[in-house]
Amino acid sequence: MGRPLAARGRPARRLPLTALLALVLGLCAVPAPPARAAAAPAPPASAVDAYWTAGRMESARPVAVPGPPAAARPAAAAPVPPSHPFDGLPQVGTFFWTDATGTGRFCGGTVVRSPHRNLVVTAGHCLRSPDPRKYLAFVPQYHDGLKPHGIYPVERIYLDQRYYDLGTDGGARWDYAVVRVGPREDGARVQRVTGGFDLLPYPGYDHPDVRLIGYPGSSDARYPKPLDCSSSTHRYTSTDPAAPGDFLEIACAGYIGGTSGGPFLVRDIGGYALIGVIGGYHTGGDTPDVSYSSYFTADLLLLYLHAVRGDTPAAPRTTA
């Protein structure tokens, strides 16, 4: 942590998501997660649209997650590439919901290409809590209090069972989630409206030019804008035995609380591909200048396939 980031050669060659899907589906039948109690139905799009006014979105706070002690938070090495506010991308947005106390919460997410055009990828710690989440919905390209592409109610949340069982530290290598969202009020699916990015499992660790986008939890502006930064990534192996794993590491200045779930993007033939999200190894980073992502593997691809099929998601285990 805090080491200078340098590209270490060309990134590994990658199969496009469609080829990986064909390979997996051709080799095996994907078992559904264990049956759980059905979740409450998603609220109608009209209800979440009416609830999430500009004022309520402005007053929402970042998702609450525990952090490491101050002694575990080393400073980033200089120089750190700067970030700057901008109006965002259509494919990148924010989940909004209210928690059990009625406090508005938010976390970032990215639309990925899928057969039903309705999937968004975020960090697992954003949506792991079993507490009630009311008015849970996704707002693409949220900025300046606006919903430029409408709002999409969340139908189902897919997390790895091990992330539920081991927690945000022990399960840090699975800190990602695939979210299935319903159509907006006029019936349009999110990917048809915003477009989507390829999802790339096994992307390699070393990339010379990665775009990091995140929604900060506070700003001098009345309505905070998302942050944009370009930097390189490399492999970081956790030195914390309580949070083991290998992660993508990137240095970008100013990624404070609230940027969780924001995408790591690389250029590909279709525009951009998603290779990570801010989350993992102390839920995305212990300082504002160094961020992490859990490494995308076949485990994320299986979540994606469950979401495409509409399987019942995994859930926190209940004890007798």
Backbone hydrogen bonds, N-H to C=O, Kabsch-Sander energy under -0.5 kcal/mol:
donor,donor_aa,acceptor,acceptor_aa,energy
6,A,4,P,-0.5
19,A,16,P,-0.5
20,L,16,P,-2.0
21,L,17,L,-2.8
22,A,18,T,-2.1
23,L,19,A,-2.2
24,V,20,L,-2.7
25,L,21,L,-2.8
26,G,22,A,-1.8
27,L,23,L,-1.5
28,C,24,V,-2.0
30,V,28,C,-0.5
47,A,44,P,-0.7
48,V,44,P,-1.8
49,D,45,A,-2.3
50,A,46,S,-2.0
51,Y,47,A,-2.2
52,W,48,V,-2.5
53,T,51,Y,-2.1
57,M,53,T,-2.4
58,E,54,A,-2.2
59,S,55,G,-1.9
60,A,56,R,-0.7
60,A,57,M,-0.7
61,R,104,G,-3.2
63,V,106,F,-1.2
65,V,63,V,-0.6
72,A,69,P,-2.2
73,R,70,A,-1.8
84,H,228,D,-2.1
86,F,226,P,-1.9
92,V,89,L,-1.2
93,G,109,G,-2.6
94,T,139,V,-2.1
95,F,107,C,-3.7
96,F,137,A,-2.7
97,W,105,R,-1.8
98,T,134,K,-2.2
99,D,103,T,-2.4
102,G,99,D,-1.9
105,R,97,W,-3.6
106,F,61,R,-1.3
107,C,95,F,-1.4
108,G,260,S,-2.7
109,G,93,G,-1.8
110,T,121,V,-2.1
111,V,91,Q,-2.9
112,V,119,L,-1.9
113,R,197,F,-2.3
117,R,114,S,-1.1
119,L,112,V,-0.5
120,V,179,V,-2.4
121,V,110,T,-2.8
122,T,177,A,-2.3
126,C,123,A,-0.8
127,L,123,A,-0.6
127,L,124,G,-1.1
128,R,124,G,-0.6
134,K,98,T,-2.2
136,L,133,R,-0.5
137,A,96,F,-2.2
138,F,152,Y,-2.5
139,V,94,T,-3.0
141,Q,92,V,-2.3
142,Y,139,V,-1.1
143,H,146,L,-0.8
146,L,143,H,-2.5
149,H,140,P,-0.6
150,G,147,K,-1.6
152,Y,138,F,-2.3
154,V,136,L,-2.2
155,E,180,R,-3.1
156,R,180,R,-1.6
158,Y,178,V,-2.8
159,L,157,I,-0.6
163,Y,160,D,-1.1
164,Y,160,D,-1.4
165,D,161,Q,-2.4
166,L,162,R,-2.9
167,G,163,Y,-1.4
170,G,166,L,-0.7
171,G,167,G,-2.0
172,A,169,D,-2.0
174,W,171,G,-2.6
175,D,172,A,-1.4
176,Y,174,W,-2.2
177,A,122,T,-2.4
178,V,158,Y,-2.1
179,V,120,V,-3.4
180,R,156,R,-2.8
181,V,118,N,-2.6
181,V,179,V,-0.6
182,G,153,P,-3.6
184,R,188,A,-2.2
187,G,184,R,-2.4
191,Q,117,R,-1.8
193,V,189,R,-1.3
193,V,190,V,-0.5
194,T,190,V,-2.8
195,G,191,Q,-2.1
197,F,111,V,-2.0
198,D,272,Y,-1.3
200,L,198,D,-0.5
200,L,274,L,-2.2
202,Y,296,F,-3.1
207,H,205,Y,-0.8
207,H,233,T,-1.2
210,V,231,S,-3.5
211,R,265,L,-2.8
212,L,210,V,-0.6
212,L,229,C,-3.0
213,I,263,P,-1.7
214,G,227,L,-1.5
217,G,257,G,-2.2
227,L,214,G,-3.5
228,D,84,H,-2.0
229,C,212,L,-1.3
231,S,210,V,-2.3
233,T,207,H,-2.2
234,H,249,E,-1.4
236,Y,247,F,-2.6
238,S,236,Y,-0.6
238,S,245,G,-2.6
243,A,240,D,-1.9
247,F,236,Y,-2.7
248,L,293,S,-2.2
249,E,234,H,-2.3
250,I,291,S,-2.3
251,A,232,S,-0.6
252,C,250,I,-0.6
252,C,289,D,-1.2
253,A,81,P,-2.7
255,Y,252,C,-0.7
255,Y,288,P,-2.8
256,I,254,G,-1.8
259,T,256,I,-1.7
261,G,278,I,-2.6
262,G,259,T,-2.1
264,F,276,G,-2.6
265,L,211,R,-2.6
265,L,263,P,-0.6
266,V,273,A,-2.1
268,D,271,G,-1.2
271,G,268,D,-1.9
273,A,266,V,-2.7
274,L,198,D,-3.4
275,I,264,F,-2.4
275,I,273,A,-0.6
276,G,264,F,-0.9
278,I,262,G,-2.3
279,G,277,V,-0.8
279,G,292,Y,-2.1
284,G,280,G,-2.5
285,G,282,H,-1.0
287,T,290,V,-0.7
290,V,287,T,-0.8
291,S,250,I,-2.9
292,Y,284,G,-1.7
293,S,248,L,-1.7
294,S,279,G,-1.2
295,Y,246,D,-0.8
296,F,275,I,-0.5
300,L,297,T,-0.9
301,L,297,T,-1.5
302,L,298,A,-2.4
303,L,299,D,-1.5
304,Y,300,L,-2.4
305,L,301,L,-2.4
306,H,302,L,-2.6
307,A,303,L,-2.4
308,V,304,Y,-2.5
309,R,305,L,-2.3
310,G,306,H,-1.3
311,D,306,H,-2.1
